[in-house]
Every structure is written in C-alpha cells, then in structure tokens.
Amino acid sequence: ALDVWMFPLEKKELAGLACKKPLLALDSDGFRWADNVNEKRDVVAKWPRARTAVMHKTMHQNFSDFPVFNPYVLRRLKMAGDMDPVDALRQIADVVLRFVDVTTSKDSAAANDWPSQMGTWPSAITLEP
C-alpha cells in the first residue's frame, strides 16, 4: 500500500479489514498526520504479517511521476519532498519489487518473516516496529 489515505474508508469497513497475506504500507513522511497514522496502525495491527515503513524527505506526490517533470514547482507548492524525485521512485520500486519477490517465494519461512528477508533497506526508508 503506497502512502495510504485512510479516511475515505468508513469505520465499519476498517473494522473488517484483516488478512493473513503480507502487507507493506509504505508512507511518505510528509503525508502523515496523527489521525491517519492511528487509523492505519489499528488496521496494520490486525494483520499478523503487516508492517509500515516511512520514506523520508518525501510527500504524497513522490509516489507518482509528477515531481519528475517539474520538481522545483512541486516543492514550492509543498507537493513533493526534498528527495530527488527519480531517486525516490527508484527506491519505492526497489522496495516494492523485493517485497513481492520475498512474499511470493516458495520458501514459506522467508515469506512469513518477510521484513528480515528483504535485505538492506534503502537509507531513506525506515521500517516501523
């Protein structure tokens, strides 16, 4: 889940969200506020194989290609973070591809303990406990 916004979901929908499948919720640090983080934390806590990670020096639009086309303007509008937009997309793609690779592995032990199987995380991304 890339930079999830929880509020479009009703409380009753959130209450029913739980799954045994692995989940990585990758957030930008510039698109985090207490209510959204708490809602997400409550949902992630129900998923035994779910974790949240935060990508530093990014904003919500860094998860799209908008900042690549005009990073200066989007930074001035507070729509993109300070990280180089191409580097941000590379790191997002790297983590997502490794997550899919590890969690779809035929090695069930690796898939069950996916955070430790991901190798070295990019320096801009912090896995939350």
Phi, psi and omega in degrees: 000121184260114176049061188289136173254114190277338191290338174294344180271135177289155178304318181294327176290318179297323182297329182271358182279114174196144185203155177269352180285154177292148178219131171242116175261106182260116184251153168272145181288343180271000181236042181236127172220157193308311183298316180293317179298317180295317177300314181295317180301319179297319179291313181298325180297335180280343183263113184297337183244032182248145176215157176247141175230153182239132176260118186280155179061033177230162173236176184305318183291345177295346178273006175235183179268001180308310183296339180294324185283325179206074185298324183298311182296316182292327175293318179297328179274002182060037178252353178219147180277182183284341181294144174306127186297325178291319177297320178300313180296323177297315180293320177299311180299318180300312182293317181296315180295319177294320178300312180296317180299312183291317186282345176255010179296149175288345178278100185295329178295318178295317181294324180289329180247049188302324182300322181282345181268357185280351182079205181281127178280148176303149186298335182276355185243129179244125176278126179279153180294000000 
